[in-house]
Amino acid sequence: MSPGRRPTQDGSDHGGAKRDGARRGGAGAGGGGMRRRKVCRFCVDKIDYIDYKDVRVLMMAIPERGKIQPRRLSGTCAKHQRKLTTAVKRARQLALIPFTTD
């Protein structure tokens, strides 16, 4: 162990490899690769208004658990994610789509 360094919780000195993922098998461990950035499907189709009555579009943004997918998974931009969230909440209040799946 280097002088002035404290050991980790398991007693090992990780040698400065804190955040590169090499210890835990993350991105630095050689797995995966570069992922392609997802494109907002509402921007591609030039959709400005997300209709709360269009259940088919809203159900694509909701997985089987019933929660709204986050931006990092769905690929929607911030503007359309906000509009999508509002539309899903309106559709839930009108019982067009379920809150949860039982």
C-alpha positions in Angstrom: 0.0 0.0 0.0 1.2 3.5 -0.8 2.1 5.9 2.0 -0.7 8.3 2.8 -3.4 6.1 1.2 -6.1 4.4 3.1 -7.1 0.8 2.1 -10.5 0.1 0.7 -13.2 -1.6 2.8 -12.0 -5.1 1.8 -8.4 -4.1 2.7 -7.0 -4.0 -0.8 -5.3 -1.0 -2.4 -6.8 -0.5 -5.8 -3.8 1.6 -7.0 -5.8 4.6 -8.2 -8.2 2.8 -10.4 -11.2 4.3 -8.8 -13.6 5.3 -11.5 -12.5 3.5 -14.7 -14.6 0.4 -14.0 -11.6 -2.0 -14.0 -12.3 -3.2 -10.5 -16.0 -3.9 -10.8 -16.1 -5.1 -14.4 -17.6 -1.9 -15.8 -16.7 -0.1 -19.1 -13.0 -0.3 -18.4 -13.0 -4.0 -18.2 -13.3 -4.5 -21.9 -17.0 -5.4 -22.2 -19.8 -3.9 -24.2 -18.4 -1.2 -26.5 -19.8 2.1 -27.8 -23.6 2.3 -27.9 -25.3 4.1 -30.6 -27.2 7.2 -29.4 -31.0 6.7 -29.6 -32.9 9.2 -31.6 -36.2 10.8 -30.4 -38.9 9.2 -32.5 -41.2 12.3 -32.0 -38.5 14.6 -33.4 -37.9 12.2 -36.4 -41.6 12.2 -37.2 -41.9 15.9 -36.5 -44.7 15.4 -33.9 -45.2 18.5 -31.8 -48.3 17.5 -29.8 -48.5 14.1 -28.1 -52.2 13.2 -27.9 -53.3 11.6 -24.6 -56.0 9.8 -26.4 -53.5 7.9 -28.7 -53.1 4.9 -26.4 -51.0 3.0 -28.9 -48.2 5.7 -28.8 -48.4 6.0 -25.0 -48.2 2.3 -24.4 -44.9 2.2 -26.4 -43.4 4.4 -23.7 -44.7 2.3 -20.8 -43.1 -1.2 -20.2 -45.1 -4.1 -18.7 -44.5 -2.8 -15.1 -46.5 0.3 -15.9 -43.9 3.0 -15.2 -42.9 5.6 -17.7 -39.6 4.8 -19.3 -36.8 7.3 -18.6 -35.1 9.3 -21.3 -31.9 7.3 -21.2 -33.8 4.1 -22.1 -36.4 5.4 -24.5 -34.2 7.9 -26.3 -36.7 10.7 -26.3 -35.5 14.3 -26.1 -36.2 16.4 -22.9 -39.0 18.4 -24.6 -40.9 15.4 -25.8 -40.3 13.4 -22.6 -42.1 16.2 -20.7 -45.0 16.1 -23.1 -45.1 12.4 -23.1 -45.2 12.3 -19.3 -48.1 14.8 -19.2 -50.0 12.8 -21.8 -49.5 9.5 -19.9 -50.7 11.1 -16.7 -53.8 12.5 -18.4 -54.6 9.2 -20.0 -54.2 7.5 -16.6 -56.6 9.9 -15.0 -59.2 9.2 -17.7 -58.6 5.4 -17.3 -57.4 5.0 -20.9 -54.3 3.3 -19.7 -53.7 1.5 -16.3 -51.6 2.9 -13.5 -50.1 -0.6 -12.8 -50.4 -4.1 -14.1 -51.6 -6.6 -11.6 
